[in-house]
């Protein structure tokens, strides 16, 4: 029984560590890597391999230390509006084109006066791009709300829809509406941030009152 449990823990640890090397988000990497190290610690204890226990206990402690730093880190968030022909945004869209297509297929910035466009800066780095069309009722229909992979830890979303409420209200926005969500990861993000699946007219959508 112990032999089987040790094998399961060994394979589980291998899977966790392998997966952690594929993620491109620092928090996810630290958490998954920690699970791998913890599994190896128990694996080492079961087979009495104390060098494995010691090595992975140290790695686990390092991961916990960096997770503590990440969660305690005070970051500066800001919003900056941009015009449809802004050179920096054009380069941003070009650089992340493939990933953007996976989340917001067919996205293109429009020229209309009822279109709101801004970027979320995280420590002066462009972390998110938000574009929506706003009608007279204060409904903002999202065309894109794209966060770069490095910053997909929900902090940008929480800043945008919590601390950024005043900015959105000043733009006359009362509701944020997604009429089409094609990406499962983005759908998960919307649920975590507090969007609810509701009806708009005869169509289903994700909606959040602000």
C-alpha positions as CSV (number, residue, x, y, z in Angstrom):
1,X,0.0,0.0,0.0
2,X,2.8,2.4,0.9
3,X,4.6,1.5,-2.3
4,X,1.5,2.4,-4.4
5,X,1.0,5.6,-2.5
6,X,4.6,6.6,-3.0
7,X,4.3,5.9,-6.7
8,X,1.2,8.0,-7.0
9,X,2.8,10.9,-5.1
10,X,5.9,10.6,-7.3
11,X,3.9,10.8,-10.5
12,X,1.7,13.6,-9.1
13,X,4.8,15.6,-8.1
14,X,6.2,15.2,-11.6
15,X,3.0,16.3,-13.2
16,X,2.7,19.4,-11.0
17,X,6.3,20.4,-11.7
18,X,6.0,19.8,-15.4
19,X,2.8,21.9,-15.6
20,X,4.3,24.7,-13.6
21,X,7.0,25.2,-16.3
22,X,4.3,25.7,-18.9
23,X,2.3,28.5,-17.2
24,X,3.3,32.1,-17.9
25,X,1.8,33.6,-14.8
26,X,4.1,34.0,-11.8
27,X,1.4,33.3,-9.2
28,X,0.2,30.2,-11.0
29,X,3.8,29.0,-11.4
30,X,4.5,29.4,-7.7
31,X,1.3,27.7,-6.5
32,X,1.6,24.7,-8.9
33,X,5.4,24.4,-8.3
34,X,4.6,24.4,-4.5
35,X,2.2,21.5,-4.9
36,X,4.9,19.6,-6.8
37,X,7.5,20.3,-4.1
38,X,5.0,19.3,-1.4
39,X,4.2,16.0,-3.2
40,X,7.9,15.3,-3.5
41,X,8.4,15.9,0.2
42,X,5.8,13.3,1.1
43,X,7.2,11.0,-1.6
44,X,10.6,11.3,-0.1
45,X,9.3,10.6,3.4
46,X,7.5,7.4,2.2
47,X,10.6,6.0,0.5
48,X,13.0,7.4,3.2
49,X,14.9,9.5,0.7
50,X,15.8,12.4,2.9
51,X,17.9,14.3,0.2
52,X,14.6,14.5,-1.8
53,X,12.8,15.7,1.3
54,X,15.4,18.3,2.1
55,X,15.7,19.6,-1.5
56,X,11.9,20.0,-2.0
57,X,11.3,21.4,1.5
58,X,13.8,24.2,0.6
59,X,12.1,24.7,-2.8
60,X,8.7,24.8,-1.1
61,X,9.9,27.4,1.4
62,X,11.3,29.5,-1.5
63,X,7.9,29.4,-3.3
64,X,6.1,30.3,-0.1
65,X,8.4,33.3,0.4
66,X,7.9,34.6,-3.1
67,X,4.1,34.1,-2.9
68,X,4.1,36.1,0.3
69,X,6.0,38.9,-1.5
70,X,3.6,38.8,-4.4
71,X,0.5,39.1,-2.3
72,X,2.0,41.8,-0.1
73,X,3.4,43.8,-3.0
74,X,1.9,47.2,-3.4
75,X,1.4,47.9,-7.1
76,X,0.4,51.1,-8.8
77,X,-2.6,50.9,-11.2
78,X,-3.8,53.7,-13.4
79,X,-6.1,54.3,-16.4
80,X,-5.1,56.1,-19.5
81,X,-7.3,56.8,-22.5
82,X,-6.1,56.5,-26.0
83,X,-7.2,57.5,-29.5
84,X,-7.9,54.8,-32.2
85,X,-4.7,55.6,-34.1
86,X,-2.3,55.6,-31.0
87,X,1.0,54.2,-32.1
88,X,1.7,52.3,-28.8
89,X,-1.7,50.6,-29.0
90,X,-1.2,49.6,-32.6
91,X,2.1,47.9,-31.6
92,X,0.5,46.3,-28.5
93,X,-2.3,44.8,-30.7
94,X,0.2,43.6,-33.2
95,X,2.4,42.0,-30.6
96,X,-0.4,40.1,-28.8
97,X,-2.5,39.5,-32.0
98,X,-2.6,35.7,-31.8
99,X,-3.6,35.6,-28.1
100,X,-6.1,38.4,-28.6
101,X,-7.7,36.5,-31.4
102,X,-8.2,33.5,-29.0
103,X,-10.2,35.7,-26.6
104,X,-11.8,38.4,-28.8
105,X,-11.9,37.1,-32.4
106,X,-12.2,39.7,-35.1
107,X,-11.6,42.6,-32.8
108,X,-10.9,46.0,-34.4
109,X,-10.8,49.5,-32.9
110,X,-13.6,51.7,-34.3
111,X,-13.8,55.4,-34.9
112,X,-17.2,56.2,-33.3
113,X,-17.7,58.9,-30.7
114,X,-19.6,56.4,-28.5
115,X,-16.6,54.2,-28.2
116,X,-14.6,54.3,-25.0
117,X,-10.9,53.2,-25.1
118,X,-8.4,53.0,-22.4
119,X,-5.5,51.0,-21.1
120,X,-4.8,49.8,-17.6
121,X,-1.3,50.5,-16.5
122,X,0.3,48.3,-13.8
123,X,3.5,49.9,-12.5
124,X,3.6,52.0,-15.7
125,X,3.4,48.9,-17.9
126,X,0.4,48.3,-20.2
127,X,-1.4,45.4,-18.6
128,X,-4.8,45.6,-20.1
129,X,-6.7,47.0,-23.1
130,X,-10.4,47.9,-22.7
131,X,-12.6,49.1,-25.6
132,X,-16.4,49.3,-25.4
133,X,-19.3,51.0,-27.2
134,X,-21.6,53.0,-24.8
135,X,-25.2,53.7,-25.5
136,X,-27.5,56.4,-24.1
137,X,-28.7,54.1,-21.3
138,X,-25.2,53.7,-19.9
139,X,-24.7,50.2,-21.2
140,X,-21.1,49.5,-22.2
141,X,-20.9,46.7,-24.7
142,X,-17.4,45.2,-24.4
143,X,-15.4,44.8,-27.7
144,X,-12.2,43.9,-25.8
145,X,-11.0,43.5,-22.2
146,X,-7.7,41.9,-22.8
147,X,-5.1,41.4,-20.1
148,X,-1.6,40.2,-21.0
149,X,-0.8,36.7,-19.8
150,X,1.7,37.9,-17.2
151,X,-0.9,39.8,-15.3
152,X,-3.8,37.4,-15.3
153,X,-4.1,37.2,-11.5
154,X,-7.5,39.1,-11.3
155,X,-5.8,42.2,-9.9
156,X,-6.4,44.2,-13.1
157,X,-10.0,43.2,-13.2
158,X,-10.6,44.0,-9.6
159,X,-9.0,47.4,-10.0
160,X,-10.9,48.1,-13.2
161,X,-14.4,47.3,-11.8
162,X,-13.8,48.4,-8.2
163,X,-11.3,51.2,-7.9
164,X,-12.1,52.3,-11.5
165,X,-15.8,52.7,-10.9
166,X,-15.6,56.4,-10.6
167,X,-13.8,56.7,-14.0
168,X,-16.5,54.5,-15.6
169,X,-19.3,56.4,-14.0
170,X,-17.9,59.6,-15.3
171,X,-18.1,58.1,-18.7
172,X,-21.8,57.5,-18.2
173,X,-21.4,53.8,-17.8
174,X,-23.9,51.9,-15.5
175,X,-23.6,48.4,-16.8
176,X,-20.8,46.4,-18.4
177,X,-22.1,43.9,-20.9
178,X,-20.6,41.0,-22.8
179,X,-22.9,39.8,-25.6
180,X,-20.5,37.1,-26.7
181,X,-17.9,35.1,-24.7
182,X,-16.1,32.4,-26.7
183,X,-13.2,31.7,-24.5
184,X,-13.7,29.4,-21.4
185,X,-10.8,31.1,-19.5
186,X,-12.3,34.5,-20.0
187,X,-15.7,33.2,-19.0
188,X,-14.1,31.9,-15.7
189,X,-12.6,35.4,-15.2
190,X,-16.0,37.1,-15.6
191,X,-17.6,34.8,-13.0
192,X,-14.8,35.4,-10.5
193,X,-15.0,39.2,-11.0
194,X,-18.8,39.2,-10.4
195,X,-20.4,39.1,-13.8
196,X,-23.8,37.3,-14.0
197,X,-25.4,35.5,-16.9
198,X,-28.5,37.5,-17.8
199,X,-30.7,38.3,-20.8
200,X,-30.3,41.5,-22.8
201,X,-33.3,41.7,-25.1
202,X,-33.6,38.2,-26.5
203,X,-29.9,37.3,-26.2
204,X,-28.0,35.8,-23.3
205,X,-25.0,37.8,-22.0
206,X,-22.7,38.4,-19.1
207,X,-23.5,41.6,-17.2
208,X,-22.2,43.6,-14.3
209,X,-23.7,46.7,-12.6
210,X,-21.2,49.2,-11.5
